[in-house]
Each structure stands twice: as structure tokens, then as C-alpha cells.
Amino acid sequence: MSLAAESPLQSSSSSDDFAAFLDAELDADSSNSSPNGESNDDEEIDLKEERIKRRKVEMSETIEVIESSKTADVNKEKSVLSSESTKPNLCPHPGFIKGLCLMCGQIEEDDGSGVALSYIHKDLKLGSHEMNRLRGADLRNLLREKKLILVLDLDHTLLNSTRLADVTADEDHLLKQADLLQDDPNRSLFKLGSMHMLTKLRPFVRTFLKEASPMFEMYVYTMAERCYALEMARLLDPSNIYFNSKVISQSDCTQRHQKGLDVVLGAESVVVILDDTELVWQKHKDNLIVMERYHYFASSCHQFGFNMKSLSQCKKDESDTEGALANVLNDLKHVHHIFFDPALDTDLSSRDVREMLKKVRQDVLHGCKIAFSRVFPSTVRAADQHIWRIAEQLGALCTTDVDSSVTHVVSTDTGTAKARWAVQNEKFLVNPRWVEAANYFWCRQKEDDYVV
């Protein structure tokens, strides 16, 4: 059965389509599929079962057609082979399972090409041509359904976890709370005895996933181990509605300490990434929205060298309605609206979400002219500094000098000449967190909340 031919799969997600395709063709379940949860929606389950049955019937009919044609073709093939004793192998080898070509059964030659996609199906590896074909089919389906792709980090983005051994004395109440709430389906705190961990879901995360799902096909992408990734996906998506087989973990990465879209079956032009760490996305920064880190547990603060009490130690949490996920959801809705705006004179297939992200980001500090004072050493090139680049990406003009056109002075010290100038000339004097917060929330923050 040729994978290069069009398959009878109609879902918008290529990874889910391909998993179902392989199950039908090989009659085998993936040992690396995401954990199953029982859906509360019986109608949805019936539809899913009916779709799978239909796929298998269509696959069987296709195989029957192929088998019936073999007899008619065999004499012709023998004739061709007898006249061309050195006929080359024309199989495009679209992919391999356990080293065997999915089309012709030939053993794979290990030339380093192709991408392993074990998160979709165990031992699956696809060639670049087949990956491009699937991405093209996926793009057409997504655009027809007016959807983009959203790649979501786990730790410090959607949730925060700590080892039970690292729970501090002033966090002990959380262990009792987790035990008391273990039968509550709406709880956000989980004690995972088998993993010796305590996990806290970020406020608003369930609403976020529910409201994002009509606009995006969603992937989980974490640098953690697969067993942890699957367990966290189960906590976030117990009914297996949002992620299905789209859970990518450390073992799926093709480059050490880096995440890449090469293992995502979607065109880069429609992918938006949410992650708290920019460094792991060196090749895809234009697709990235950097999230403010969620530090609920004390161990999380210590991990990043913060000498401060965590949210749990202060017995408080982020706001549901004004927290990071609520804010970024508004940004995602805005980007989605711009991308599918019918008023644009470009064809949908030629649009690039990275251009939309750039436009939305540049509107954040548009109209602001920022002078920096004692934020970075005077001996370094200012334009190369991280905070300078962030401010420019947010649409601000940056300078090292002050004049009447400057609207903000960013400083850590009220005693500098520029800081005093800002006060004397009634300009905004803010600390660097003002720029950082604008970058996290994609919204200009109130200057009074970031005084020096």
C-alpha cells in the first residue's frame, strides 16, 4: 500500500490521520500513543468510532482493488523485467517502520535522512518527500477549517511540578489539600504517587485549551521524558480531546537541547509556539510567543536562582482572568483573526502567521521612544543587548541619549543623570521589568506599576 498515494483520511491533523492510517494498514496499535481518557461526550465517541470503522472499510476496499489488479499486471511485469534485466528500483521509500519500507518492504539504508516520528507510531520514520506531502495536505485541511497550529510547552507554561522530596515545610498544606481533592474532577493540584511528584495546573488553563481548540490544532512539546509528558497531557486533557497523539517529548527531538518544528506535521507558516524558554527555539523564534514563567512551587524559584517566595509559599496564585494564559489567549485570538481576515487581498495559502505575530508584537510599544540608563554596561554595543532588541521588536524606538522626543527612561537607579532628567521633564521613569512585562503580555503595561 503506497503512502505516497492520497489516503482516505479527512481529519485536519496529519499526525492523527497518519496514526489512524497506520493502525488500519498494519492492524496494530501504537505502544507510544497518548493515554486514553473516557469522554463525557458519548456522541463524540460514537462519531470517532464510526470514522475509524469507515477508514478501515475504505482501506480494505482499496487493498481489494490492488489485489484484483495484480493478476492482470503480473504478465506485463514479467515481460518488462525480462527485457530490462537491470531495471532500477523506483520505489520512493516514503517511510519506514522497524527499518522496512512501508511501500515495498525494502530494508532501510541508514543514510541519516528522514525524521523519526515515534510519538505518532512506534518505530515510524518518514522521508522528507512524504513529510512535505503530509504537511501540504494538512495545510489545505487546516485552512479549510480556519485553523492554525499551536505548539505548547508544559513546565512553567501550562503547569508547574515539583518532586515530593522538594516540598518545603510551608508547602506541606498542599499535600493534604491534594489528598482531600483527589476525587474532584475540577481540581488543579495533583499528587502523583507513582512519579513522586506534585503538579499544579496554571490558572485558566482548562478554559484556555477549550477556547483555543476551535482556532488551533494543538501539540504538546516538552524537553521532559515521554512518561512525564503523557501523564501531564492526561491531567490537562483527560478526555483526550485536544492533543490525541500529538505529544512530543525529549526523545523525539532531532537536535540536543533544542526543540524543532521538523517533527511537527504542519507547515511552519501556520505554527504558533508558546514556551517560557526562547533558547530552545533558536531556529523558530519568529513563531514564538515567550510566556512569563509560572513559579508555583519553591523548588521552581530555586531552580532559576530567584531569592523570593513562591506563589504556594505566599498561599496565592495567578489571576484567572488577568493572568498569563488569559492574556495570551487574547493575543492568539487577535493573530487568528488577522490571519483569516477576508479583507486581506492575499490567498490564504500564501499567508504566514509569523508576519501576523510580528505585526501584533510591533503594536505593543508603538509610539514609545526609550532611553536606557545603567541597564547594561556602557562598554557594550547597546543594540546587541537583549532588552534593547525586545523593545524594538515591540515597536519602540531605542536610544542611549535623551531629548524631547524620549517618552520613557528605563533604569535601575533614580540617581543617574538620565533618570533625573526624566523626572525633571515629566517623562516616564520605569524599571526594566516594564519592558519584560510588555513582552510577556503583548500589551503596554501601566508605568505606575513599574516605578524605579
Buried (B, 14 or more C-beta within 10 A) or exposed (E): BBBBEEBBBEBBBBBBBBBBBBBBBEEEEBEBBBBEBEBEEEEEEEEBEEBEEEBBEBBEEBEEEEEEEEEEEEEEEEEEEEEEEEEEEEBBBBBBBEEBBBBEEEEBEEEEEBBBBBBBBBBBBBBEBBBEBBBEBBBBBBBEEEBBBBBBBBBBBBBBBBEEEBBBEBBEEBBEBBEEBEEEEEBBBBBBEEBEBBBBBBBBBBBBBEBBBEBBBBBBBBBBEBEBBBBBBBBBBBBBBBBBBBBBBBEBBEEEEBBBBBBBBBBBBBBBBBBBBEEBBEEBEBBBBBBBBBBBBBBBBBBEEEEEBBBBBEEEBBEEEEBBBBBBBEBBEBBBEBBBEEEEEEEBEEBBBBBBBBEBBBBBBEEBBBBBBBBBEEEEEBEEBEBBEBBBBBBBBBBEEBEEEBBBBBBEEEEBEBBBBBEEEEBBBBBBBBBBBBBBBBBBBEBEEBEB
